[in-house]
C-alpha cells in the first residue's frame, strides 16, 4: 500500500464502531448483521448469554443489540452483568417479542437504553443504533487486536483489560500502527506522523527508542504476542498474525 493510500495516523480519525449482536435465531441475527455491515459497522455475534460475555470482554463493543430469550444466560441477566461490570457507557438495545408496557419498563430499569419489539423493521432498528451512538459513541471508538485495545477518543490503552500508561508519542505511534495492521511504515514516515510540525532534524533512532519503550509496555512477558515487528531494511509494522 502506498503512503498516500493509508489512513491518516493523527488522533481524531474515525474508527469503525464495533457492535455486538446477541441473538439465538440465526435468521434474525443474520438480517441484523447484513444491515449493520451495510451501514459500515464492525460486527461480532453471540448466540447465547455465556458466549455474549466472552465476546463482550474480548471485543469491547460500542453497542449491544440484545435478544432477551437466550439459552444458558438470559438477555436480562446479561444486561445486568454488563452494568455490574461498570460498563454504563455502552448502549444496550433490547429485542423482544414481549410487547407489554410492563416488560418494556422492566427492561429499561435493568439498564437497557432502548427496547424494540419483534417483529421489527430493520431500518428502524438501524435508526435506533445511530441515535444511541450519536449520544455516546464518540467515547467508544477503538481498535482491538488479541487483547490489546486502543481508544483514541479516551486516550486510553488496555492490555487484557488493564490500563497501559503511554507517553503521547508512544500513544500516537501505537495508534498509527494499529490503524494500519500488517502495513510496513518506514522510520521516515513515522517521524512525519509523530513530529509533523517540528522543524528540527529528528533522527531515525528516536523512532527506534519509542518502539523499544512501547514494546516493553505491550509485550510484557516472553509469551506475549510480538505485536510490533521490525521488517529489516524497511521499518516497522503492527502484526496481527
N, C-alpha and C positions, 0 to 999 in steps of 0.2 A: 504494500500500500504506500502510495506517495505521501509525502509530508502534507501537501495541501488537501489531501482527501481525509485526513484524520480528523476526529473530533478535536475541538479546542480543549486544552487541558486546564483552562482557567476556572477558578471557582465560580459558581453561579450557573454553570451549564445545566441544561435539562437532562435529567437522568430518568430512564424509564421507571415507571412505578409498578411494583410487584403486587399482585392481588391473589389471595388465597381463596379458592373455591372449595367449600366443604359440602359435598352433596353425594349421596349414595346412588342416586338414579343416574345411570350413565348417559341417557338421552338429555336430561336437563343439564347435567354437568357439561356435556359436550356442546350444547347450544350456548350456554353462558361463555364457555371458553372461546367459541368462534366469535362472539360479539366483542369480547374483551380484546382479543387479538386484532380484530378489525379496527378498534379504537386505539391501538398501539400500546396496550398494556402488556407487561410480562405476567405470566400466569403460572401458578402452581396449584395442583389439585390434591384433595384428600377425600377418601370415601367413607371414613368413619372418624369418630372423635379422637381416638388414640392416634391415628395417623395424622390428624389435624394438628395435634400438639407437637409432634415431631417436625412437621412441615413448617409450623409457625416459628419454632425456635431456630430452625435451620435457614429460613429464608427472610425473616424479619419483614413480613408483608406490610404494605401501606394500608391495606383494607382487607376485610374478610367478608365474603358472601357465604352465609351460614344457613344450611338447612337445619331444622330442629329435630326431625325424626331420623336419628342416626343410630347405627349399630354401635355397640361397645360403650361409647360415651355420648350422651345426648348433646344436641346443639345447645340446650340451656346450660348444661354442665360445662361445656367447652367455653361458652361465653363468660361464665363466672370465673373459670380458670384463667382466662386471658386477663380479666380485670384484677384478679387476685395477684397475678404476676407483676402488676404495676403498669401494664401497657394500656393506659387510659387514652393515649393519643391515637390509637389505631381504631378507625371507624369499623363498626360491625353492622352489616345489613342482614337481617334475618329473613329467611324464606320459609313460608309455612302454609299448609292448607288450612290451618286454624284461622278462621276469619272473624271470630268473636272479638268484640272490643276488649273483654277481659284478658284474652290471650295476648292481644297487641300491647296492652298496658303492662302486663307481666313481663313481656319481652323487653320493653323499653326500660322498665325498672331494674332489670337484672344487668343492664349495661349495653343493650343494643342502641345504635344511633338511628336506625330506621327499621321498619317492619313491612315487608312486601308479601302479599298473599298470593298463593298459587290458585289457578294458573295466572301467569303474569305476562306482560308484553316485554320482550327483551329490550326494546328501545327505551321503554320507561325505566327498566332496571338500570340501563346504562346512564340515564339522566340522574338517577339517584346516586350512582357511583361517582359521576362527575361532580355533583353538588357536594358530596361528602369529602372528596379530595380537594375541592376548591376551598373548603373551610379549613382543612388541616393538612392537606397533602404535601405542602411545601416543606414540612418538617420530617417527612419520611423518605424523601428521595435518597437512594442508596445504591451502592454496588457491592455485591457479595460473591465471594468465591471461597468454598472449602473452609468455612468457619471464620473467615476474615471479612469484615463489613466496614465500609467507609460511608459516612453520611455527610455529604458536603454542606448541606444547609445547617446542620448542627455543629459542624466542625469536629465530628467525633469519629473515632475508630474503635471497633470492637474486635477482639480476638477470642473466639469461643465465648462470646457474651461478656467478656471482661474488658474494661476500657484500656486503651493503649495511649500513653501520652507521647505526642509527637510535637516537634517544633513546626513552625509554619511552613518552612521549606520542605521538611520531611512529609508533611501532610500533602502539600501541593504535588510533590514528586510521586507519592503513592497514588493520589487521585488520578494524576495524568496516566500512569502506567495501568491502573485498574480499569480506567475508561476504555483503554485500547488493549485488551488482553491478547497476548501472544504476538503483539506487534513490536518490532525492534525499534528503539529510539537511540540515535547516536548521542554522544555526550553533548555535542554542539546543539542539537535540538532540545535536549533537556535544559541546557543553560538558557536558551531563548525562552523556554516556558517558565523557568523559575526566576529569572532576572531580566524581564522584558524591558525595563526602563533604566537598567544600570549601564552607565557609560564607561565604567572601569572594566578592565580585562578580567574575566572570570576563567580560571584555569580548569582544565578537564578534571584534575584531581579533586576539585571542590565537589563535583558530582560524585566522584568515587567515595569521598568521605561521607556524603549524605547517604549513599547507598549502603555503605558499611554500617552506619548507625541504624538505618531503617531495618536492615536485615536482623540486627541484634534484637530489635524490638518485636518483629513479627515472625521471626524464625528462632524462637527462644530455646528450643531443645533440639538435640541431634535428630529426633524423629519427626520434627516439624517439616511440612512441605517446603521445598526450595522455591519460594514464590517469585523472588526476583532473581532472574538468571542473567549471567554475563554471556553475551554472544561475541566470541572472540573476533576482534577486528571490526566490529560493527557497533556495539553498545549494550543496552540492557532491555529486557522485556519482563513483563509480568506473566508468568507461566500458569496455565490452568490445567496442565496435564503433565 
